[in-house]
Amino acid sequence: MSDEPAGAPASDREPAAEESSDSDSRTESAESRGTAESAETVDSDDAVEGDEATGSNDTIANASGDRGLAALRTVADYQFGATAGEALFPPQAEIKIRRSTSGRPRQLLCDGQRLVSYGIDGRFTLGIAGGRRLAEAFAHPTARVVVGDESEPYIRAGKNAFAKFVTEVDPAIRPGDEVLVVHERGELLAVGRAELSAAGMRDFETGMAVKVRESIED
C-alpha cells in the first residue's frame, strides 16, 4: 500500500516541489548578486596592498602606448597641473597598473614603488615615490607646504602638519588637495591631504594643515 495520503495525487504535489526549488534558486541568485555588489563596494582608493589581499589584477603598461594610462595622465594634469601626467608616468617607463576585480585602476607602481592610488572619486592620492616625481617636476612652491626644524622630526614620524608651524605654502592650495610637505631646505618629508586653504595655513595659529598619509624617515 502507498504511504501517500488519500486524495493527494502525485501530479498535484510535484509543482509544489518545483516551486520550492525555483524559490531556492532565486534566493541563491539574489545572495550571489549581493555578494558581488558588496565586493565592488569595498573597492576603495587606498585598499590593502597585495594581490592576495585585494583580489586585484596587475598589468604592465608602457606609458607611451597604453590608452588607459594616457587617460590617467590627463587626470593627473587636471588634478596637479600641466605636465604632471608625464612627470608621474614618464614616456617609455614601465608602469604597473594594479586593478580591482572589476578592472578599475587602483594603484600605479614603478620599480616596485607606489606612485599613486586612484580613488573611486576619480582623483589620485600620492605615494612618496609619486611625491618625489612631482617635487622634481614642479618649481617651488608649487604643491608644497613648507615647515621648519621644529616640525621635521614629527612629520618624519608620520604625524600631521599643523598650521602654527607652516612657514610657507603654495597660494593655490585648497582643502582636499594632495600636497607635498617639505622642509625649508627643500627636502621632501611627506605627502598628504591639505585640510586648510593656503590662507588658513598662513593665518591660523591652531588647526591641522596637512593630514600626512606617508612620510620619509631619516
N, C-alpha and C positions, 0 to 999 in steps of 0.2 A: 504494500500500500504506500501511497505517496504521503510525505510529511507535510506537503503544502496545504494551506488552509483551503477549505472548500469555497468555491465561488470566486477564487482569485486566480484566473488563468495566467499562464506564464506570459502570454502576449501583453497582458495588462501591466505586469510588473517590470518587464525589460526596459521600457522607455525611462522609468524612474532611475534605473541604474545608469543608463546612458546620460541622463540629465545630471546626475551627481558627478559623473566623470567629467562632463563638459564644464561644470561649475568649478571643479578642482583645477582643470586646465586653465580656466580664465583667471583663477586666483594666483596660480603659479606664474602666469604670464604677467600679471599686474605687479607681482612681487619682483620679478626679473626686471621690469621697466623701472620700478622704484629703486632697485639696487644700482642700475646703470645711471639713473639721474643723480643718485647720491654720490656716486663715484665722480661724476662730472662736476658736482658742486664743490667737492674737495679740491678741485683743480685750481689752486691759488698761486699767487705770483712768487712767493718765497717758500715753496714747498721744500720738504726734506730732500736733501740731495741724495743721489744714488738711484740707479735703475731699479734695484730690488725694492727700495722703499717707496718709490713713486709709480712704478709700473710704466716708466717713460721709455721712449724710443729715441736713440741717438742717431743723428745723421750728420755726415760730414759735408760741408758746403764750401765751395770756393767763392770768395767774395765777389769775384768779377763775373761769375756766370750763373749764380743761383738766384732765380727770380724772387723767391721768398726772402732771401737775405737782402736783396735790393730794396724790397718794400720796408724791411726793418731799418735799413739805413735812412730811408726817408722819414720814418718815425723818429729816429734819433736826431735828424736835422731839425725837425719840427720842435722836438722837446728841448734840446740843448742848444741849438743854433746851427747855422750853416757850417758844414764840414765835419760835424760831429759823427755822422754816419761812417765816413771814411776813416776817421780817427779811431773809432771803436772797432770797425770791421774793415781793415785796410784791404785794398785790392791785392789779390794773389795770396792772401792769408788763408790758412786752413782753419775754418771756424766750425766747431762742433755745435750743432743745434740740438738741444735736449727738448723733446716734445712730450706733451701729455698723450695719453692713450687715444684721445680724440684728434691728435695731430696738431694741436695748437703749440707754438713755440713757448717754452717755459724758461730756458736758460741758454745763454750763448757763451761758449768757452773757447779759449785758445791756449794751447800748450798746457792743458790741464787746469787752467785758472779761470774762474768765473768772471766774465766781463760784465754782464748784466743779467738780470732776470726780467721777464716780460710779463706784466700783470694782466689780469682779466679786464682791467680798466684801459688797456691799450697804452700803458706807459712803462718805461724802463725804471728799474731800481739798480743802482750801481753796486758792483763789487769793487774791491780795491784795485784789481787789475784794470777795470774799466776807468776808475777814477784816475789812475796814473796816465792812461792814454789821453783823457780829456785835459789833464793838467799840462801835458806836453803840447797839446794842440792849441789850447786857448791861452792868450796872454793874460797876465794879472791885470785886474782882479776878477775876470770872468768866472762865474760859477763858484766863487770862493768866499768862505767865511774865515777870517784870519784871527788867530788867537796868539797869545804870548807864552812866555816861560811858565807862568803860574798855572795855566790850564793844560800844558802839554802832557805831563805825566798822567793826568786823569783821562784825557782824550785817548791816549795810547792804551790805557787800561779798559777802554770801551765805554767810558762814562760819557754822558751827554754834554754838549757845549752850551754854556749859559750866556745870556745877553751881556751880563755885567763884565765878562771877560773878552768880549769881541772887540778887537782893535780896528778892524777894517772889514768891509763887506761889499760885494758887488751890488750896486744900487738897483739892479734889475731883479734881484731875488724876491720871490713871493712865497708865502706859506704853501707848503706842499712840494716845493721844488726839490729836486735832487741836487745836492751841493757837495763841494769838496771842503773839508776842514783842513786848513793849512797853518803852519807856523809862520811867524813874521819873517823868518829867514827864507820862506818859500817852500819848505818841505811838506809834502802831503802827510797828514796824520790820520785822517779818517774820511769816510763817506757816510752820508746820511740824508735825512729829510729836514728841510727848513720848517720850523714851527712858527716863525715870525717873519714879517716882511723885513727888508733891509733897514727901513726906517725904525722899525721896532727894535731890531738888534742894536742899532746905534744909540737909541734914546732910552731904552728901558734899563733899569738897574736890577730888575728881577725877571725871572722867566727863562724858560728853555729856548735857546736859539736854534739848536740843531739836535734832532734825535739821531744819535750815532747808531749806524747799523753794523759797520765793520771798521776796525781800526788797525793800525800798524804798530806792533810792539817794537820796543828798542832792539 
